[in-house]
Amino acid sequence: NTSAVFCANYSIDSVTTSDNGTYTCTVTNPIGSDSETITVLAIVPIPPTVTISPSGSIQEAMVGNPQVIQCVASTTVEVDIDLLTFSWTGPGGGSITSDSRVTISQTTSSG
């Protein structure tokens, strides 16, 4: 038995929402045909929405106590967490990184 694999590609150069829909590939030979269907849903990417918790433009923090400030980014489309970049700047506009006193962590949840 000899078998061969053939391929035909359907390419869209620049997807738009008008490309939404069901696409079917049908292959036919003298013995019959077979087909496979896929649905394309064009997603319009939008920037994330950011909220800070606790809320409010001023947060009082007691000297000597720990303080957690949470930055939450939400989007209407599911994205790979690796595509989101969080960064913090502090007083004076300098970039903040984790050290022995400050911990910066990143987590994800979906729902």
N, CA, C and O atoms as CSV, one atom per row, in Angstrom:
chain,resi,resn,atom,element,x,y,z
A,1,ASN,N,N,0.826,-1.188,0.000
A,1,ASN,CA,C,0.000,0.000,0.000
A,1,ASN,C,C,0.873,1.255,0.000
A,1,ASN,O,O,1.783,1.392,0.818
A,2,THR,N,N,0.591,2.137,-0.898
A,2,THR,CA,C,1.280,3.415,-0.966
A,2,THR,C,C,0.282,4.512,-0.619
A,2,THR,O,O,-0.847,4.512,-1.109
A,3,SER,N,N,0.701,5.441,0.221
A,3,SER,CA,C,-0.178,6.565,0.540
A,3,SER,C,C,0.572,7.869,0.302
A,3,SER,O,O,1.801,7.917,0.334
A,4,ALA,N,N,-0.178,8.895,0.068
A,4,ALA,CA,C,0.402,10.216,-0.144
A,4,ALA,C,C,-0.468,11.234,0.583
A,4,ALA,O,O,-1.673,11.042,0.743
A,5,VAL,N,N,0.157,12.303,1.014
A,5,VAL,CA,C,-0.554,13.380,1.696
A,5,VAL,C,C,-0.451,14.618,0.831
A,5,VAL,O,O,0.640,15.003,0.411
A,6,PHE,N,N,-1.589,15.243,0.566
A,6,PHE,CA,C,-1.636,16.465,-0.225
A,6,PHE,C,C,-2.251,17.557,0.633
A,6,PHE,O,O,-3.035,17.270,1.538
A,7,CYS,N,N,-1.908,18.788,0.361
A,7,CYS,CA,C,-2.377,19.899,1.176
A,7,CYS,C,C,-2.772,21.070,0.290
A,7,CYS,O,O,-2.084,21.372,-0.685
A,8,ALA,N,N,-3.864,21.724,0.617
A,8,ALA,CA,C,-4.269,22.960,-0.048
A,8,ALA,C,C,-4.579,23.971,1.045
A,8,ALA,O,O,-5.367,23.682,1.946
A,9,ASN,N,N,-3.978,25.142,0.981
A,9,ASN,CA,C,-4.167,26.175,1.994
A,9,ASN,C,C,-5.104,27.261,1.500
A,9,ASN,O,O,-5.065,27.645,0.331
A,10,TYR,N,N,-5.937,27.747,2.387
A,10,TYR,CA,C,-6.781,28.918,2.136
A,10,TYR,C,C,-6.229,30.006,3.040
A,10,TYR,O,O,-6.275,29.871,4.263
A,11,SER,N,N,-5.711,31.076,2.468
A,11,SER,CA,C,-5.071,32.128,3.259
A,11,SER,C,C,-5.831,33.435,3.146
A,11,SER,O,O,-6.271,33.822,2.064
A,12,ILE,N,N,-5.982,34.118,4.286
A,12,ILE,CA,C,-6.572,35.450,4.327
A,12,ILE,C,C,-5.454,36.395,4.736
A,12,ILE,O,O,-4.882,36.251,5.817
A,13,ASP,N,N,-5.137,37.363,3.878
A,13,ASP,CA,C,-4.017,38.271,4.153
A,13,ASP,C,C,-4.255,39.163,5.368
A,13,ASP,O,O,-3.340,39.373,6.164
A,14,SER,N,N,-5.457,39.685,5.521
A,14,SER,CA,C,-5.764,40.584,6.629
A,14,SER,C,C,-7.198,40.319,7.083
A,14,SER,O,O,-8.151,40.803,6.472
A,15,VAL,N,N,-7.339,39.554,8.148
A,15,VAL,CA,C,-8.659,39.134,8.625
A,15,VAL,C,C,-9.480,40.343,9.064
A,15,VAL,O,O,-8.972,41.247,9.728
A,16,THR,N,N,-10.757,40.346,8.682
A,16,THR,CA,C,-11.718,41.342,9.148
A,16,THR,C,C,-12.924,40.598,9.706
A,16,THR,O,O,-13.036,39.384,9.536
A,17,THR,N,N,-13.811,41.303,10.359
A,17,THR,CA,C,-14.996,40.653,10.909
A,17,THR,C,C,-15.906,40.102,9.818
A,17,THR,O,O,-16.729,39.227,10.087
A,18,SER,N,N,-15.774,40.599,8.596
A,18,SER,CA,C,-16.586,40.036,7.504
A,18,SER,C,C,-16.129,38.631,7.126
A,18,SER,O,O,-16.822,37.939,6.380
A,19,ASP,N,N,-14.972,38.199,7.629
A,19,ASP,CA,C,-14.485,36.839,7.388
A,19,ASP,C,C,-15.082,35.833,8.375
A,19,ASP,O,O,-14.836,34.634,8.247
A,20,ASN,N,N,-15.862,36.300,9.359
A,20,ASN,CA,C,-16.504,35.382,10.305
A,20,ASN,C,C,-17.391,34.403,9.556
A,20,ASN,O,O,-18.098,34.780,8.621
A,21,GLY,N,N,-17.351,33.164,9.964
A,21,GLY,CA,C,-18.239,32.189,9.343
A,21,GLY,C,C,-17.635,30.808,9.279
A,21,GLY,O,O,-16.560,30.549,9.818
A,22,THR,N,N,-18.352,29.925,8.605
A,22,THR,CA,C,-17.961,28.535,8.483
A,22,THR,C,C,-17.286,28.304,7.142
A,22,THR,O,O,-17.790,28.715,6.097
A,23,TYR,N,N,-16.151,27.647,7.185
A,23,TYR,CA,C,-15.386,27.307,5.985
A,23,TYR,C,C,-15.318,25.791,5.888
A,23,TYR,O,O,-15.114,25.101,6.887
A,24,THR,N,N,-15.490,25.286,4.683
A,24,THR,CA,C,-15.461,23.849,4.452
A,24,THR,C,C,-14.471,23.525,3.353
A,24,THR,O,O,-14.480,24.141,2.287
A,25,CYS,N,N,-13.617,22.553,3.622
A,25,CYS,CA,C,-12.706,22.036,2.610
A,25,CYS,C,C,-13.236,20.670,2.183
A,25,CYS,O,O,-13.426,19.783,3.016
A,26,THR,N,N,-13.467,20.508,0.910
A,26,THR,CA,C,-13.941,19.243,0.366
A,26,THR,C,C,-12.927,18.729,-0.645
A,26,THR,O,O,-12.485,19.464,-1.527
A,27,VAL,N,N,-12.570,17.477,-0.508
A,27,VAL,CA,C,-11.640,16.836,-1.435
A,27,VAL,C,C,-12.385,15.690,-2.113
A,27,VAL,O,O,-13.039,14.875,-1.463
A,28,THR,N,N,-12.266,15.655,-3.423
A,28,THR,CA,C,-12.988,14.660,-4.215
A,28,THR,C,C,-12.024,13.922,-5.124
A,28,THR,O,O,-11.115,14.523,-5.697
A,29,ASN,N,N,-12.222,12.624,-5.254
A,29,ASN,CA,C,-11.518,11.833,-6.270
A,29,ASN,C,C,-12.559,10.932,-6.938
A,29,ASN,O,O,-13.729,10.971,-6.558
A,30,PRO,N,N,-12.165,10.131,-7.911
A,30,PRO,CA,C,-13.161,9.311,-8.620
A,30,PRO,C,C,-13.933,8.336,-7.738
A,30,PRO,O,O,-14.991,7.849,-8.138
A,31,ILE,N,N,-13.422,8.044,-6.544
A,31,ILE,CA,C,-14.081,7.082,-5.677
A,31,ILE,C,C,-15.086,7.754,-4.730
A,31,ILE,O,O,-16.023,7.102,-4.269
A,32,GLY,N,N,-14.907,9.019,-4.440
A,32,GLY,CA,C,-15.808,9.709,-3.522
A,32,GLY,C,C,-15.228,11.020,-3.047
A,32,GLY,O,O,-14.328,11.581,-3.672
A,33,SER,N,N,-15.749,11.502,-1.940
A,33,SER,CA,C,-15.275,12.776,-1.396
A,33,SER,C,C,-15.353,12.762,0.127
A,33,SER,O,O,-16.023,11.925,0.731
A,34,ASP,N,N,-14.654,13.704,0.717
A,34,ASP,CA,C,-14.679,13.886,2.159
A,34,ASP,C,C,-14.513,15.382,2.411
A,34,ASP,O,O,-13.919,16.096,1.604
A,35,SER,N,N,-15.043,15.843,3.534
A,35,SER,CA,C,-14.920,17.268,3.839
A,35,SER,C,C,-14.726,17.470,5.327
A,35,SER,O,O,-15.045,16.605,6.143
A,36,GLU,N,N,-14.201,18.619,5.653
A,36,GLU,CA,C,-13.971,19.035,7.040
A,36,GLU,C,C,-14.358,20.503,7.131
A,36,GLU,O,O,-14.087,21.284,6.219
A,37,THR,N,N,-14.999,20.874,8.249
A,37,THR,CA,C,-15.508,22.234,8.428
A,37,THR,C,C,-14.871,22.883,9.648
A,37,THR,O,O,-14.607,22.223,10.654
A,38,ILE,N,N,-14.627,24.186,9.544
A,38,ILE,CA,C,-14.099,24.968,10.668
A,38,ILE,C,C,-14.810,26.313,10.683
A,38,ILE,O,O,-15.153,26.855,9.632
A,39,THR,N,N,-15.028,26.844,11.871
A,39,THR,CA,C,-15.637,28.163,12.018
A,39,THR,C,C,-14.556,29.166,12.390
A,39,THR,O,O,-13.768,28.934,13.306
A,40,VAL,N,N,-14.527,30.280,11.672
A,40,VAL,CA,C,-13.579,31.353,11.948
A,40,VAL,C,C,-14.332,32.480,12.643
A,40,VAL,O,O,-15.377,32.926,12.169
A,41,LEU,N,N,-13.797,32.931,13.757
A,41,LEU,CA,C,-14.359,34.062,14.480
A,41,LEU,C,C,-13.265,35.109,14.620
A,41,LEU,O,O,-12.317,34.929,15.384
A,42,ALA,N,N,-13.402,36.203,13.881
A,42,ALA,CA,C,-12.413,37.281,13.942
A,42,ALA,C,C,-12.581,38.032,15.255
A,42,ALA,O,O,-13.681,38.476,15.583
A,43,ILE,N,N,-11.511,38.173,15.996
A,43,ILE,CA,C,-11.534,38.851,17.280
A,43,ILE,C,C,-10.854,40.200,17.131
A,43,ILE,O,O,-9.729,40.291,16.638
A,44,VAL,N,N,-11.539,41.233,17.557
A,44,VAL,CA,C,-10.969,42.574,17.513
A,44,VAL,C,C,-10.232,42.805,18.831
A,44,VAL,O,O,-10.863,42.918,19.882
A,45,PRO,N,N,-8.905,42.876,18.780
A,45,PRO,CA,C,-8.162,43.056,20.024
A,45,PRO,C,C,-8.380,44.456,20.589
A,45,PRO,O,O,-8.421,45.438,19.849
A,46,ILE,N,N,-8.518,44.532,21.895
A,46,ILE,CA,C,-8.645,45.825,22.560
A,46,ILE,C,C,-7.654,45.866,23.713
A,46,ILE,O,O,-7.277,44.823,24.246
A,47,PRO,N,N,-7.234,47.053,24.097
A,47,PRO,CA,C,-6.290,47.136,25.219
A,47,PRO,C,C,-6.952,46.678,26.515
A,47,PRO,O,O,-8.174,46.744,26.649
A,48,PRO,N,N,-6.152,46.220,27.461
A,48,PRO,CA,C,-6.722,45.795,28.736
A,48,PRO,C,C,-7.239,46.987,29.540
A,48,PRO,O,O,-6.798,48.121,29.357
A,49,THR,N,N,-8.182,46.702,30.431
A,49,THR,CA,C,-8.668,47.684,31.389
A,49,THR,C,C,-7.962,47.426,32.707
A,49,THR,O,O,-7.882,46.283,33.156
A,50,VAL,N,N,-7.445,48.484,33.334
A,50,VAL,CA,C,-6.661,48.323,34.557
A,50,VAL,C,C,-7.389,48.951,35.729
A,50,VAL,O,O,-7.910,50.063,35.637
A,51,THR,N,N,-7.415,48.216,36.837
A,51,THR,CA,C,-7.920,48.757,38.100
A,51,THR,C,C,-6.895,48.481,39.190
A,51,THR,O,O,-6.188,47.473,39.165
A,52,ILE,N,N,-6.833,49.391,40.137
A,52,ILE,CA,C,-5.922,49.249,41.278
A,52,ILE,C,C,-6.764,48.945,42.510
A,52,ILE,O,O,-7.832,49.528,42.701
A,53,SER,N,N,-6.276,48.026,43.346
A,53,SER,CA,C,-6.959,47.701,44.584
A,53,SER,C,C,-5.932,47.781,45.709
A,53,SER,O,O,-4.840,47.239,45.541
A,54,PRO,N,N,-6.205,48.407,46.820
A,54,PRO,CA,C,-7.447,49.068,47.159
A,54,PRO,C,C,-7.699,50.280,46.265
A,54,PRO,O,O,-6.765,50.914,45.773
A,55,SER,N,N,-8.980,50.589,46.065
A,55,SER,CA,C,-9.333,51.682,45.178
A,55,SER,C,C,-9.161,53.027,45.877
A,55,SER,O,O,-9.062,53.109,47.101
A,56,GLY,N,N,-9.129,54.072,45.063
A,56,GLY,CA,C,-8.946,55.418,45.596
A,56,GLY,C,C,-7.603,55.971,45.171
A,56,GLY,O,O,-6.652,55.221,44.949
A,57,SER,N,N,-7.530,57.266,45.062
A,57,SER,CA,C,-6.289,57.875,44.586
A,57,SER,C,C,-5.256,58.028,45.700
A,57,SER,O,O,-4.079,58.261,45.425
A,58,ILE,N,N,-5.689,57.899,46.959
A,58,ILE,CA,C,-4.760,57.982,48.088
A,58,ILE,C,C,-4.979,56.755,48.966
A,58,ILE,O,O,-6.113,56.426,49.314
A,59,GLN,N,N,-3.896,56.087,49.319
A,59,GLN,CA,C,-3.972,54.921,50.202
A,59,GLN,C,C,-3.057,55.168,51.379
A,59,GLN,O,O,-1.845,55.305,51.213
A,60,GLU,N,N,-3.635,55.225,52.571
A,60,GLU,CA,C,-2.824,55.395,53.768
A,60,GLU,C,C,-2.203,54.059,54.143
A,60,GLU,O,O,-2.878,53.030,54.143
A,61,ALA,N,N,-0.923,54.079,54.461
A,61,ALA,CA,C,-0.209,52.867,54.857
A,61,ALA,C,C,0.502,53.142,56.172
A,61,ALA,O,O,1.264,54.103,56.281
A,62,MET,N,N,0.257,52.303,57.171
A,62,MET,CA,C,0.847,52.475,58.491
A,62,MET,C,C,2.326,52.098,58.438
A,62,MET,O,O,2.680,51.013,57.976
A,63,VAL,N,N,3.182,52.994,58.912
A,63,VAL,CA,C,4.621,52.746,58.948
A,63,VAL,C,C,4.890,51.474,59.739
A,63,VAL,O,O,4.376,51.296,60.843
A,64,GLY,N,N,5.702,50.592,59.161
A,64,GLY,CA,C,6.079,49.338,59.810
A,64,GLY,C,C,5.188,48.162,59.449
A,64,GLY,O,O,5.547,47.013,59.705
A,65,ASN,N,N,4.032,48.431,58.857
A,65,ASN,CA,C,3.125,47.355,58.459
A,65,ASN,C,C,3.276,47.050,56.972
A,65,ASN,O,O,3.717,47.900,56.199
A,66,PRO,N,N,2.906,45.827,56.577
A,66,PRO,CA,C,2.952,45.506,55.140
A,66,PRO,C,C,1.823,46.208,54.380
A,66,PRO,O,O,0.792,46.545,54.962
A,67,GLN,N,N,2.022,46.419,53.105
A,67,GLN,CA,C,1.005,47.019,52.237
A,67,GLN,C,C,1.022,46.287,50.902
A,67,GLN,O,O,2.085,46.083,50.314
A,68,VAL,N,N,-0.156,45.892,50.424
A,68,VAL,CA,C,-0.278,45.236,49.126
A,68,VAL,C,C,-1.106,46.134,48.219
A,68,VAL,O,O,-2.204,46.555,48.584
A,69,ILE,N,N,-0.586,46.420,47.059
A,69,ILE,CA,C,-1.326,47.153,46.036
A,69,ILE,C,C,-1.476,46.196,44.862
A,69,ILE,O,O,-0.486,45.709,44.315
A,70,GLN,N,N,-2.705,45.935,44.484
A,70,GLN,CA,C,-2.968,44.974,43.410
A,70,GLN,C,C,-3.375,45.711,42.145
A,70,GLN,O,O,-4.271,46.555,42.163
A,71,CYS,N,N,-2.711,45.385,41.053
A,71,CYS,CA,C,-3.041,45.927,39.740
A,71,CYS,C,C,-3.702,44.801,38.953
A,71,CYS,O,O,-3.082,43.770,38.692
A,72,VAL,N,N,-4.965,45.006,38.575
A,72,VAL,CA,C,-5.718,43.973,37.871
A,72,VAL,C,C,-5.967,44.429,36.438
A,72,VAL,O,O,-6.511,45.509,36.210
A,73,ALA,N,N,-5.569,43.609,35.483
A,73,ALA,CA,C,-5.819,43.887,34.060
A,73,ALA,C,C,-6.862,42.898,33.577
A,73,ALA,O,O,-6.715,41.690,33.760
A,74,SER,N,N,-7.915,43.413,32.960
A,74,SER,CA,C,-8.937,42.533,32.412
A,74,SER,C,C,-9.135,42.840,30.938
A,74,SER,O,O,-9.006,43.986,30.507
A,75,THR,N,N,-9.449,41.805,30.170
A,75,THR,CA,C,-9.668,41.961,28.741
A,75,THR,C,C,-10.930,41.203,28.361
A,75,THR,O,O,-11.393,40.335,29.101
A,76,THR,N,N,-11.477,41.536,27.208
A,76,THR,CA,C,-12.671,40.833,26.736
A,76,THR,C,C,-12.306,39.620,25.906
A,76,THR,O,O,-13.185,38.840,25.539
A,77,VAL,N,N,-11.031,39.443,25.600
A,77,VAL,CA,C,-10.585,38.266,24.857
A,77,VAL,C,C,-9.544,37.542,25.697
A,77,VAL,O,O,-8.773,38.162,26.430
A,78,GLU,N,N,-9.535,36.222,25.576
A,78,GLU,CA,C,-8.552,35.435,26.310
A,78,GLU,C,C,-7.196,35.599,25.637
A,78,GLU,O,O,-7.058,35.394,24.431
A,79,VAL,N,N,-6.208,35.967,26.422
A,79,VAL,CA,C,-4.860,36.145,25.887
A,79,VAL,C,C,-3.888,35.327,26.711
A,79,VAL,O,O,-4.143,35.005,27.871
A,80,ASP,N,N,-2.791,35.006,26.100
A,80,ASP,CA,C,-1.722,34.316,26.799
A,80,ASP,C,C,-1.133,35.291,27.814
A,80,ASP,O,O,-0.834,36.434,27.471
A,81,ILE,N,N,-0.963,34.852,29.058
A,81,ILE,CA,C,-0.427,35.717,30.109
A,81,ILE,C,C,0.933,36.270,29.712
A,81,ILE,O,O,1.312,37.351,30.162
A,82,ASP,N,N,1.677,35.548,28.875
A,82,ASP,CA,C,2.986,36.027,28.433
A,82,ASP,C,C,2.879,37.263,27.551
A,82,ASP,O,O,3.874,37.960,27.352
A,83,LEU,N,N,1.677,37.553,27.011
A,83,LEU,CA,C,1.508,38.724,26.167
A,83,LEU,C,C,1.217,39.983,26.974
A,83,LEU,O,O,1.263,41.088,26.432
A,84,LEU,N,N,0.918,39.831,28.262
A,84,LEU,CA,C,0.680,40.984,29.130
A,84,LEU,C,C,1.958,41.328,29.869
A,84,LEU,O,O,2.623,40.445,30.412
A,85,THR,N,N,2.303,42.594,29.894
A,85,THR,CA,C,3.480,43.045,30.620
A,85,THR,C,C,3.050,44.034,31.691
A,85,THR,O,O,2.491,45.086,31.385
A,86,PHE,N,N,3.309,43.698,32.934
A,86,PHE,CA,C,3.021,44.592,34.048
A,86,PHE,C,C,4.315,45.273,34.455
A,86,PHE,O,O,5.369,44.639,34.498
A,87,SER,N,N,4.239,46.544,34.748
A,87,SER,CA,C,5.406,47.241,35.283
A,87,SER,C,C,4.926,48.254,36.308
A,87,SER,O,O,3.809,48.765,36.219
A,88,TRP,N,N,5.757,48.531,37.255
A,88,TRP,CA,C,5.443,49.474,38.319
A,88,TRP,C,C,6.475,50.597,38.311
A,88,TRP,O,O,7.665,50.362,38.103
A,89,THR,N,N,6.005,51.811,38.540
A,89,THR,CA,C,6.897,52.944,38.785
A,89,THR,C,C,6.539,53.512,40.142
A,89,THR,O,O,5.389,53.436,40.575
A,90,GLY,N,N,7.517,54.074,40.804
A,90,GLY,CA,C,7.300,54.588,42.147
A,90,GLY,C,C,7.511,56.081,42.220
A,90,GLY,O,O,7.575,56.770,41.202
A,91,PRO,N,N,7.619,56.576,43.458
A,91,PRO,CA,C,7.858,58.010,43.640
A,91,PRO,C,C,9.085,58.454,42.842
A,91,PRO,O,O,10.133,57.811,42.890
A,92,GLY,N,N,8.944,59.542,42.122
A,92,GLY,CA,C,10.032,60.024,41.289
A,92,GLY,C,C,10.018,59.434,39.894
A,92,GLY,O,O,10.832,59.820,39.054
A,93,GLY,N,N,9.094,58.490,39.624
A,93,GLY,CA,C,8.964,57.932,38.285
A,93,GLY,C,C,9.905,56.792,37.963
A,93,GLY,O,O,9.929,56.318,36.828
A,94,GLY,N,N,10.684,56.339,38.940
A,94,GLY,CA,C,11.618,55.252,38.681
A,94,GLY,C,C,10.936,53.899,38.640
A,94,GLY,O,O,9.919,53.680,39.299
A,95,SER,N,N,11.507,52.995,37.860
A,95,SER,CA,C,10.988,51.644,37.731
A,95,SER,C,C,11.227,50.874,39.023
A,95,SER,O,O,12.294,50.983,39.627
A,96,ILE,N,N,10.224,50.088,39.450
A,96,ILE,CA,C,10.328,49.292,40.674
A,96,ILE,C,C,10.504,47.828,40.290
A,96,ILE,O,O,9.789,47.319,39.427
A,97,THR,N,N,11.452,47.153,40.927
A,97,THR,CA,C,11.654,45.721,40.721
A,97,THR,C,C,11.662,45.034,42.086
A,97,THR,O,O,11.816,45.688,43.117
A,98,SER,N,N,11.494,43.718,42.084
A,98,SER,CA,C,11.525,42.961,43.340
A,98,SER,C,C,12.906,43.035,43.962
A,98,SER,O,O,13.924,43.016,43.271
A,99,ASP,N,N,12.916,43.120,45.288
A,99,ASP,CA,C,14.174,43.057,46.029
A,99,ASP,C,C,13.880,42.440,47.391
A,99,ASP,O,O,12.839,41.803,47.552
A,100,SER,N,N,14.757,42.604,48.373
A,100,SER,CA,C,14.555,41.971,49.676
A,100,SER,C,C,13.367,42.554,50.435
A,100,SER,O,O,12.861,41.919,51.360
A,101,ARG,N,N,12.915,43.747,50.064
A,101,ARG,CA,C,11.815,44.399,50.770
A,101,ARG,C,C,10.531,44.439,49.956
A,101,ARG,O,O,9.442,44.516,50.525
A,102,VAL,N,N,10.642,44.387,48.638
A,102,VAL,CA,C,9.490,44.522,47.738
A,102,VAL,C,C,9.366,43.268,46.890
A,102,VAL,O,O,10.352,42.798,46.323
A,103,THR,N,N,8.144,42.716,46.801
A,103,THR,CA,C,7.895,41.559,45.954
A,103,THR,C,C,6.877,41.943,44.897
A,103,THR,O,O,5.800,42.449,45.214
A,104,ILE,N,N,7.221,41.701,43.643
A,104,ILE,CA,C,6.303,41.923,42.522
A,104,ILE,C,C,6.024,40.571,41.911
A,104,ILE,O,O,6.942,39.871,41.484
A,105,SER,N,N,4.735,40.197,41.868
A,105,SER,CA,C,4.368,38.908,41.311
A,105,SER,C,C,3.240,39.084,40.313
A,105,SER,O,O,2.543,40.098,40.316
A,106,GLN,N,N,3.070,38.089,39.464
A,106,GLN,CA,C,2.047,38.141,38.421
A,106,GLN,C,C,1.322,36.808,38.399
A,106,GLN,O,O,1.954,35.752,38.359
A,107,THR,N,N,-0.023,36.855,38.424
A,107,THR,CA,C,-0.830,35.644,38.382
A,107,THR,C,C,-1.922,35.821,37.328
A,107,THR,O,O,-2.129,36.920,36.813
A,108,THR,N,N,-2.605,34.748,37.019
A,108,THR,CA,C,-3.687,34.818,36.052
A,108,THR,C,C,-4.880,34.019,36.546
A,108,THR,O,O,-4.739,33.043,37.284
A,109,SER,N,N,-6.036,34.449,36.130
A,109,SER,CA,C,-7.269,33.677,36.386
A,109,SER,C,C,-8.222,33.967,35.244
A,109,SER,O,O,-8.143,35.018,34.609
A,110,SER,N,N,-9.113,33.043,34.990
A,110,SER,CA,C,-10.112,33.260,33.943
A,110,SER,C,C,-11.468,32.906,34.514
A,110,SER,O,O,-11.590,32.124,35.456
A,111,GLY,N,N,-12.464,33.496,33.924
A,111,GLY,CA,C,-13.777,33.218,34.461
A,111,GLY,C,C,-14.797,33.966,33.788
A,111,GLY,O,O,-15.975,33.846,34.124
